[in-house]
Amino acid sequence: MSIPSPQTAMAAPLSFESRLARVRAEVESRVSACPAADGNATRARLWVRWITRQLQGKAVQP
């Protein structure tokens, strides 16, 4: 596990809307990189994983 840098530790937490926008962009970039036939399954898996982490209170890494 890495130690957070001082800049990271002092940064204000992102709002839910900001996190949602970042995750949306990351999901779409990952879906565009996979074969078209797997797009919907990949998108669903990534969103379910993110939502689960949000409900469990864990940090999200897009």
C-alpha positions as CSV (number, residue, x, y, z in Angstrom):
1,M,0.0,0.0,0.0
2,S,1.4,3.4,-0.9
3,I,1.6,6.4,1.4
4,P,-0.4,9.4,0.1
5,S,1.5,12.4,-0.9
6,P,1.0,15.6,1.2
7,Q,-0.8,17.2,-1.8
8,T,-3.3,14.3,-1.9
9,A,-3.8,14.2,1.8
10,M,-4.7,17.9,2.0
11,A,-7.0,18.0,-1.0
12,A,-10.7,18.5,-0.3
13,P,-12.9,15.5,-1.1
14,L,-14.7,15.6,-4.4
15,S,-18.4,16.0,-4.5
16,F,-20.6,13.1,-5.5
17,E,-21.4,14.8,-8.8
18,S,-17.6,15.2,-9.5
19,R,-16.9,11.6,-8.7
20,L,-19.8,10.5,-10.8
21,A,-18.6,12.5,-13.8
22,R,-15.0,11.1,-13.4
23,V,-16.3,7.5,-13.2
24,R,-18.6,8.0,-16.2
25,A,-15.7,9.2,-18.3
26,E,-13.5,6.3,-17.1
27,V,-16.2,3.7,-17.8
28,E,-16.8,5.0,-21.3
29,S,-13.1,5.0,-22.1
30,R,-12.8,1.4,-20.9
31,V,-15.9,0.3,-22.8
32,S,-14.6,1.9,-26.0
33,A,-11.4,0.0,-25.6
34,C,-13.1,-3.4,-25.5
35,P,-14.8,-5.4,-28.3
36,A,-18.3,-4.1,-29.3
37,A,-19.9,-7.4,-28.3
38,D,-18.6,-7.1,-24.7
39,G,-19.5,-3.4,-24.3
40,N,-22.7,-3.7,-22.3
41,A,-21.4,-6.4,-20.0
42,T,-18.2,-4.4,-19.3
43,R,-20.2,-1.2,-18.7
44,A,-22.6,-3.0,-16.3
45,R,-19.7,-4.7,-14.4
46,L,-17.8,-1.5,-14.0
47,W,-20.9,0.4,-12.7
48,V,-21.9,-2.3,-10.3
49,R,-18.4,-2.5,-8.9
50,W,-18.4,1.3,-8.4
51,I,-21.8,1.4,-6.8
52,T,-21.0,-1.4,-4.5
53,R,-17.8,0.4,-3.3
54,Q,-19.8,3.6,-2.8
55,L,-22.4,1.7,-0.6
56,Q,-19.6,0.0,1.4
57,G,-17.8,3.3,1.9
58,K,-14.6,2.3,0.2
59,A,-12.5,4.7,-1.9
60,V,-13.2,4.6,-5.6
61,Q,-10.4,4.3,-8.1
62,P,-11.7,4.9,-11.6
